[in-house]
Amino acid sequence: MPDDLSPLLLTRDVSVQYGGVRANDAVCVEVGPAEIVGLIGPNGAGKTTFVDAVTGFAPHTGTIELDGVRLDAVPAHRRRRLGLARTWQSGELFADLTLAENLAVSVDRTGLRGVLSDLGRRRREAGQEIERALSLVGLEEMAGRRPDELSLGRQKLAGVARALVGSTRVLLLDEPAAGLDTEESAEFGRELRRIAASGPGVLLIDHDMTLVLEVCHRVYVMDFGKIIASGTPADVSADPEVVAAYLGSPVIP
Ligand SMILES: Nc1ncnc2c1ncn2[C@@H]1O[C@H](COP(=O)(O)OP(=O)(O)OP(=O)(O)O)[C@@H](O)[C@H]1O
């Protein structure tokens, strides 16, 4: 992250224990505004667990700050409202709903408990939020389409748009490009750059090394729950420990 920017997301010594498994061990990560940060590592390294801890779905120790505000004692739904958004590994869209309807599922409706006269305005605002999220991923023309009318790449982007509904300061993406071919993955990467350029920080977990190394500004490497390396894509892909633990052979970004 550039020295003149303070991090949006800052974790210090985040640890998660599942029975005898230390799934995260003192994980320290920073994500700055408009920055795409990769989190890579072998299967079972603890990457999803880290996203679970940050978003409030896994009990953890250590501290988590969003723009300077401590979140570690805050429940998951309030972390979302404060601007931490995530996608899930099995983040399929509802097949029978249009894209707009799929995104409507994510609209925060707690405000609707207000007076009835407020309802029309709230509904309009929800519509605007959905439109904004779809246009952030370049799918504004597709609002009325169902998922199976779209390419897999566009379906994946719609999944990201669903996480972008409402205020999003930091977006945590768990294997969002799984199953995409080379061309779709490159297109996905371009859209991700566009999304980040609009302001939010992005934490990207993916096994597609071409995508991660091309799109990320910085990368953390996790193994057995610990961060074993971090730096630019060029730095980490040339790191012998990273090659041994994960990459197998050096990757040229
Ligand atoms: N809810 C849970 N209960 C018990 N153990 C869990 C739970 N979730 C994860 N684990 C364990 O924690 C460790 C880390 O798993 P995690 O899913 O975070 O890894 P990962 O790096 O995301 O893997 P992958 O790349 O395969 O998605 C594994 O040993 C896993 O079995």
The ligand as an SDF file (V2000), in Angstrom:
LIG
                    3D

 31 33  0  0  0  0  0  0  0  0999 V2000
  -16.0080  -24.5200   10.4980 N   0  0  0  0  0  0  0  0  0  0  0  0
  -14.8900  -25.2190   10.6360 C   0  0  0  0  0  0  0  0  0  0  0  0
  -14.7690  -26.1290   11.6380 N   0  0  0  0  0  0  0  0  0  0  0  0
  -13.6350  -26.8290   11.8020 C   0  0  0  0  0  0  0  0  0  0  0  0
  -12.5470  -26.7040   11.0190 N   0  0  0  0  0  0  0  0  0  0  0  0
  -12.6140  -25.8350   10.0030 C   0  0  0  0  0  0  0  0  0  0  0  0
  -13.7800  -25.0520    9.7630 C   0  0  0  0  0  0  0  0  0  0  0  0
  -13.5420  -24.2670    8.6720 N   0  0  0  0  0  0  0  0  0  0  0  0
  -12.2880  -24.5410    8.2730 C   0  0  0  0  0  0  0  0  0  0  0  0
  -11.7300  -25.4850    9.0630 N   0  0  0  0  0  0  0  0  0  0  0  0
  -10.3600  -26.0060    8.9470 C   0  0  0  0  0  0  0  0  0  0  0  0
   -9.4970  -24.8790    8.9810 O   0  0  0  0  0  0  0  0  0  0  0  0
   -8.4180  -25.0580    8.0540 C   0  0  0  0  0  0  0  0  0  0  0  0
   -8.4190  -23.9110    7.0600 C   0  0  0  0  0  0  0  0  0  0  0  0
   -9.5200  -24.0660    6.1630 O   0  0  0  0  0  0  0  0  0  0  0  0
   -9.9360  -22.9460    5.1100 P   0  0  0  0  0  0  0  0  0  0  0  0
  -11.2010  -23.3920    4.4530 O   0  0  0  0  0  0  0  0  0  0  0  0
   -9.9380  -21.6260    5.7690 O   0  0  0  0  0  0  0  0  0  0  0  0
   -8.7350  -23.0270    4.0620 O   0  0  0  0  0  0  0  0  0  0  0  0
   -8.5990  -22.3430    2.6380 P   0  0  0  0  0  0  0  0  0  0  0  0
   -7.2150  -21.7950    2.5440 O   0  0  0  0  0  0  0  0  0  0  0  0
   -9.7210  -21.3890    2.4030 O   0  0  0  0  0  0  0  0  0  0  0  0
   -8.7370  -23.5890    1.6310 O   0  0  0  0  0  0  0  0  0  0  0  0
   -9.2910  -23.6620    0.1230 P   0  0  0  0  0  0  0  0  0  0  0  0
   -8.2760  -22.9990   -0.7650 O   0  0  0  0  0  0  0  0  0  0  0  0
   -9.3960  -25.1320   -0.1250 O   0  0  0  0  0  0  0  0  0  0  0  0
  -10.6330  -22.9810    0.0840 O   0  0  0  0  0  0  0  0  0  0  0  0
   -8.6000  -26.4260    7.4190 C   0  0  0  0  0  0  0  0  0  0  0  0
   -7.8310  -27.3450    8.1580 O   0  0  0  0  0  0  0  0  0  0  0  0
  -10.0890  -26.6860    7.6030 C   0  0  0  0  0  0  0  0  0  0  0  0
  -10.3510  -28.0600    7.6550 O   0  0  0  0  0  0  0  0  0  0  0  0
  1  2  1  0
  2  3  1  0
  2  7  2  0
  3  4  2  0
  4  5  1  0
  5  6  2  0
  6  7  1  0
  6 10  1  0
  7  8  1  0
  8  9  2  0
  9 10  1  0
 10 11  1  0
 11 12  1  0
 11 30  1  0
 12 13  1  0
 13 14  1  0
 13 28  1  0
 14 15  1  0
 15 16  1  0
 16 17  2  0
 16 18  1  0
 16 19  1  0
 19 20  1  0
 20 21  2  0
 20 22  1  0
 20 23  1  0
 23 24  1  0
 24 25  2  0
 24 26  1  0
 24 27  1  0
 28 29  1  0
 28 30  1  0
 30 31  1  0
M  END
$$$$
